[in-house]
Amino acid sequence: DVKVTQSSRYLVKRTGEKVFLECVQDMDHENMFWYRQDPGLGLRLIYFSYDVKMKEKGDIPEGYSVSREKKERFSLILESASTNQTSMYLCASRYLKNSNQPQHFGDGTRLSIL
Amino acid sequence: SQQGEEDPQALSIQEGENATMNCSYKTSINNLQWYRQNSGRGLVHLILIRSNEREKHSGRLRVTLDTSKKSSSLLITASRAADTASYFCATDHIYNQGGKLIFGQGTELSVKP
């Protein structure tokens, strides 16, 4: 079974801090994704990556950056955390070469910015 | 941008009843996928239906796809309290970049014992 592991289930940080959310997958998937999920807004794509050191902006990249130095790890960075970034963050990975494959999700990180 | 739309937004039924959720989308797809999310957890993939398929079954789940109407439905038969969760459809569009999926807003299903 594919396993996508997010480093923290719950995280509390302060406004202005630099925040790192880590995600690791164990299935050699090319694609990795970061979403945020807010009530009434569904899942919104922040950034995705289709290869090491490659990244593409999603629908809401402002205030975020990402890093993919190794294939199995995709990090989301909040450069200067703000209260409106309080949310549930979900990481996913997907096998790229066959499009008829699902995304596999981690358990999510519930981030609170005080 | 979110293009999938799910209907209804919320559904409450009794154990043993069937639950039907609908999903509509806007552009041509390679496949459509359904996911489930228990409260406070990540999404779990349930079933994938390709654009050339019309119906697919997996246990108590039945998915239909009508590409002419750009719509899909998920039927859960003989529902159980443990089916209580949010259900999302996601579309893999033909001109998709980088393996992205477009997720709907979700249907919140409550199954009362």
Interface residues (C-beta under 8 A of the other chain):
Chain A: V4 E30 N31 F33 G40 L41 G42 L43 R44 L45 F48 S49 Y50 E56 G58 D59 M88 L90 A92 R94 L96 S99 N100 Q101 P102 Q103 H104 F105 G106 D107 G108 R110
Chain B: S1 Q2 N30 N31 Q33 Y35 G40 R41 G42 L43 V44 H45 L48 R50 F88 A90 D92 N96 Q97 G98 G99 K100 L101 F103 G104 Q105 G106
